[in-house]
């Protein structure tokens, strides 16, 4: 065969040679053309590169000039191109292999368009289930998880809707990420779910925790209305209330966990407020399976203690108020008086109840903090709390104890109401001399002897009448309004767990001190605004007094109804004793000062001066860290006190008297009086009655005569109430029902 191929080559020699010559000529021509084109291409590339270099040089010069002229604003714009380190990845990352197949879940994108996609990747099973819940809530559909296993999860909509999504772990990824593999993302036959079971208390607490943080008083009604507007869904009162409780626990921690952090909180307060006293009492014995239980907590911050010693008058108002919440108790407070007759809290204590033992513990710690040695120099005012008289007599027997006249009048009014008696009792308490006190007492006896006997039998006048008050305190207050005002300001705090309550009180006082100090810096006059109001009122009354001068420091003031007093400007005294009791010139002294051409505001006692105010309010409270940074303590953790659940709805507001409060006019309106048919009492019904039933012998016969034509011995029956009619109807219906079934059984 090779041979054949050679003979053929010899026969076609000339033809093949001619073809070879033609191919050689064509190749020569193409090579020349390629050389020419190559030289042209190289020339063009060199020209383009030179132009690009010139453009880069011009751009650099332009950028440097712009940076020099415009400053850091353009530098910030250049920094926008910077890629942070945490966004960079290695070139050999294994995720590039699956980049086109799987998509990472992006929450922001899903919130804008709550839809699933094939290949969507979730980091955990919990995240996938929460996204399914979010989809059902935002779309208003009743979706639920039908399969929930460690490696796969299936969610679907309520029958007959065909919507479903299935996700499972992709083994090729080598992770625990769930990937959406099957999806039918169209809701076909299901309607809008107004009562969506996906909206749980936990979901609500997570969604609205920040709103509740900014507004602790957000009511359940407002929360339900917000959910209705945002998601077109209805939420029950129970779910909304539970969601609020969960949100508050997330914000402030649970009540139980706060008792375990009490020692750390005390250490943080002592660290940030030098000189503070934080005392905690706990049960002496440990219960089986429990830690020591919390009992009491005393707090006296160093700046408040120093402020009282620097300029406050030696008088303290004592009061107690209720601690609400899961672990109720009592909050005992000690409030001082600042130069503007405002409140300056000194100490407070949370106790289990208000009794002599608790007051004794509080007063013992308080007297030690204030270093009370001369007990007769200090005065205490109270509302005659339970056990306080006895505790004061034991701890501070030589101190003065005043009673709030407002609380005394409420007890007086229960037996002796009327405007005339009210005015006479207050007039007796306001008298500033013993002679005027006896005269006012005789006036009351002439008006009502029984009321006069009640006053004589009551507390000694040294507790409630100005004529018997000590003069060195320079405070003539008759009411304990400072404590009442403080209790009203911390009303929301008293509904919180122990540490949250203490922190709310401290934050309120920290802000209050700052605001009052800033307001006083703008007030350039001598004496505070409240003190000047008192002086202005007495200036008006000073016009009624006629002044006679003895050319020395003595002045005689003669006024209406033959009243006459002596004023000594050198001793700052008036025989009415009001100037010495309050430290503020009385109307007789102001009339004498006008005669002497002196400014009454210059005659105020030193405790009212502007400099003393700043001396007290320079003692500011300091901020503290969060509980994560609190110092550790070696003390054992405490459990909450043994709580006793009280019957009835938790009380949020104090029961006000009919004569007090802003809604006084509404309280005076005629209302329906409820009578109990079980015991005959007023104010409750038979269902809530706790009294023993009234016996038949105690029931008085009716005083109304029998109707005409009816025998006297015939008993008169009242018409049955609605409750009785309903009960009778139920009994009859039930009897007929039972009889019917018995007959039916016999028949069968």
Rosetta blueprint (number, residue, H / E / L):
1 X L
2 X H
3 X H
4 X H
5 X H
6 X H
7 X H
8 X H
9 X H
10 X H
11 X H
12 X L
13 X H
14 X H
15 X H
16 X H
17 X H
18 X H
19 X H
20 X H
21 X H
22 X H
23 X H
24 X H
25 X H
26 X H
27 X H
28 X H
29 X H
30 X H
31 X H
32 X H
33 X H
34 X H
35 X H
36 X H
37 X H
38 X H
39 X H
40 X H
41 X H
42 X H
43 X H
44 X H
45 X H
46 X H
47 X H
48 X H
49 X H
50 X H
51 X H
52 X H
53 X H
54 X H
55 X H
56 X H
57 X H
58 X H
59 X H
60 X H
61 X H
62 X H
63 X H
64 X H
65 X H
66 X H
67 X H
68 X H
69 X H
70 X H
71 X L
72 X H
73 X H
74 X H
75 X H
76 X H
77 X H
78 X H
79 X H
80 X L
81 X L
82 X L
83 X L
84 X L
85 X H
86 X H
87 X H
88 X L
89 X L
90 X L
91 X L
92 X L
93 X L
94 X H
95 X H
96 X H
97 X H
98 X H
99 X L
100 X L
101 X L
102 X L
103 X E
104 X E
105 X L
106 X L
107 X H
108 X H
109 X H
110 X H
111 X H
112 X H
113 X L
114 X L
115 X L
116 X L
117 X L
118 X L
119 X L
120 X E
121 X E
122 X E
123 X L
124 X L
125 X H
126 X H
127 X H
128 X H
129 X H
130 X H
131 X H
132 X H
133 X H
134 X H
135 X H
136 X H
137 X H
138 X H
139 X H
140 X L
141 X L
142 X L
143 X L
144 X E
145 X E
146 X E
147 X E
148 X E
149 X L
150 X L
151 X L
152 X E
153 X E
154 X E
155 X E
156 X E
157 X L
158 X L
159 X L
160 X L
161 X L
162 X L
163 X L
164 X E
165 X E
166 X E
167 X E
168 X E
169 X E
170 X L
171 X H
172 X H
173 X H
174 X L
175 X L
176 X L
177 X L
178 X E
179 X E
180 X E
181 X E
182 X E
183 X E
184 X E
185 X L
186 X L
187 X L
188 X L
189 X L
190 X L
191 X L
192 X L
193 X L
194 X L
195 X L
196 X L
197 X L
198 X L
199 X L
200 X L
201 X H
202 X H
203 X H
204 X H
205 X H
206 X H
207 X H
208 X L
209 X H
210 X H
211 X H
212 X H
213 X H
214 X H
215 X L
216 X L
217 X L
218 X L
219 X L
220 X H
221 X H
222 X H
223 X H
224 X H
225 X H
226 X H
227 X H
228 X H
229 X H
230 X H
231 X H
232 X L
233 X L
234 X L
235 X L
236 X L
237 X H
238 X H
239 X H
240 X H
241 X H
242 X H
243 X H
244 X H
245 X H
246 X H
247 X H
248 X H
249 X H
250 X H
251 X H
252 X H
253 X L
254 X L
255 X H
256 X H
257 X H
258 X H
259 X H
260 X H
261 X L
262 X H
263 X H
264 X H
265 X H
266 X H
267 X H
268 X H
269 X H
270 X H
271 X H
272 X H
273 X L
274 X L
275 X L
276 X L
277 X E
278 X E
279 X E
280 X E
281 X E
282 X E
283 X L
284 X L
285 X L
286 X L
287 X L
288 X L
289 X L
290 X L
291 X L
292 X E
293 X E
294 X E
295 X E
296 X E
297 X E
298 X E
299 X E
300 X E
301 X L
302 X H
303 X H
304 X H
305 X H
306 X H
307 X H
308 X H
309 X H
310 X H
311 X H
312 X L
313 X L
314 X L
315 X E
316 X E
317 X E
318 X E
319 X E
320 X E
321 X E
322 X E
323 X E
324 X L
325 X L
326 X L
327 X L
328 X L
329 X E
330 X E
331 X E
332 X E
333 X E
334 X E
335 X E
336 X E
337 X E
338 X L
339 X L
340 X L
341 X L
342 X L
343 X E
344 X E
345 X E
346 X E
347 X E
348 X E
349 X E
350 X E
351 X E
352 X L
353 X L
354 X L
355 X L
356 X H
357 X H
358 X H
359 X H
360 X H
361 X H
362 X H
363 X H
364 X H
365 X H
366 X H
367 X H
368 X H
369 X H
370 X H
371 X L
372 X L
373 X L
374 X L
375 X H
376 X H
377 X H
378 X L
379 X E
380 X E
381 X E
382 X E
383 X L
384 X L
385 X L
386 X L
387 X L
388 X H
389 X H
390 X H
391 X H
392 X H
393 X H
394 X H
395 X H
396 X L
397 X L
398 X L
399 X L
400 X E
401 X E
402 X E
403 X E
404 X L
405 X H
406 X H
407 X H
408 X H
409 X H
410 X H
411 X H
412 X H
413 X H
414 X H
415 X H
416 X L
417 X L
418 X L
419 X H
420 X H
421 X H
422 X H
423 X H
424 X H
425 X H
426 X H
427 X H
428 X H
429 X H
430 X H
431 X L
432 X L
433 X L
434 X H
435 X H
436 X H
437 X H
438 X H
439 X H
440 X H
441 X H
442 X H
443 X H
444 X H
445 X H
446 X H
447 X H
448 X L
449 X H
450 X H
451 X H
452 X H
453 X H
454 X H
455 X H
456 X H
457 X H
458 X L
459 X L
460 X L
461 X H
462 X H
463 X H
464 X L
465 X L
466 X H
467 X H
468 X H
469 X L
470 X L
471 X L
472 X L
473 X L
474 X L
475 X L
476 X L
477 X L
478 X L
479 X L
480 X L
481 X H
482 X H
483 X H
484 X H
485 X H
486 X H
487 X H
488 X H
489 X H
490 X L
491 X L
492 X L
493 X H
494 X H
495 X H
496 X L
497 X L
498 X H
499 X H
500 X H
501 X H
502 X H
503 X H
504 X H
505 X H
506 X H
507 X H
508 X H
509 X H
510 X H
511 X H
512 X H
513 X H
514 X H
515 X H
516 X H
517 X H
518 X H
519 X H
520 X H
521 X H
522 X H
523 X L
524 X L
525 X L
526 X L
527 X L
528 X L
529 X H
530 X H
531 X H
532 X H
533 X H
534 X H
535 X H
536 X H
537 X H
538 X H
539 X H
540 X H
541 X H
542 X H
543 X L
544 X L
545 X L
546 X E
547 X E
548 X E
549 X E
550 X L
551 X L
552 X L
553 X L
554 X E
555 X E
556 X E
557 X E
558 X E
559 X L
560 X H
561 X H
562 X H
563 X L
564 X E
565 X E
566 X E
567 X E
568 X E
569 X L
570 X L
571 X L
572 X L
573 X E
574 X E
575 X L
576 X L
577 X L
578 X H
579 X H
580 X H
581 X H
582 X H
583 X L
584 X L
585 X L
586 X L
587 X H
588 X H
589 X H
590 X H
591 X H
592 X H
593 X H
594 X H
595 X H
596 X L
597 X L
598 X L
599 X L
600 X H
601 X H
602 X H
603 X H
604 X L
605 X L
606 X H
607 X H
608 X H
609 X L
610 X H
611 X H
612 X H
613 X H
614 X H
615 X H
616 X H
617 X H
618 X L
619 X L
620 X L
621 X L
622 X L
623 X L
624 X L
625 X L
626 X L
627 X H
628 X H
629 X H
630 X L
631 X L
632 X L
633 X L
634 X L
635 X L
636 X L
637 X L
638 X E
639 X E
640 X L
641 X L
642 X L
643 X L
644 X L
645 X L
646 X L
647 X L
648 X L
649 X L
650 X L
651 X L
652 X L
653 X L
654 X L
655 X L
656 X L
657 X L
658 X L
659 X L
660 X L
661 X L
662 X L
663 X L
664 X H
665 X H
666 X H
667 X H
668 X L
669 X L
670 X L
671 X L
672 X L
673 X L
674 X L
675 X E
676 X L
677 X L
678 X L
679 X L
680 X L
681 X L
682 X E
683 X L
684 X L
685 X L
686 X L
687 X L
688 X L
689 X L
690 X L
691 X L
692 X L
693 X L
694 X L
695 X L
696 X L
697 X L
698 X L
699 X L
700 X L
701 X L
702 X L
703 X L
704 X L
705 X L
706 X L
707 X L
708 X L
709 X L
710 X L
711 X L
712 X L
713 X L
714 X L
715 X L
716 X L
717 X L
718 X L
719 X L
720 X L
721 X L
722 X H
723 X H
724 X H
725 X H
726 X H
727 X H
728 X H
729 X H
730 X H
731 X H
732 X H
733 X H
734 X H
735 X H
736 X H
737 X H
738 X H
739 X H
740 X H
741 X H
742 X H
743 X H
744 X H
745 X H
746 X H
747 X H
748 X L
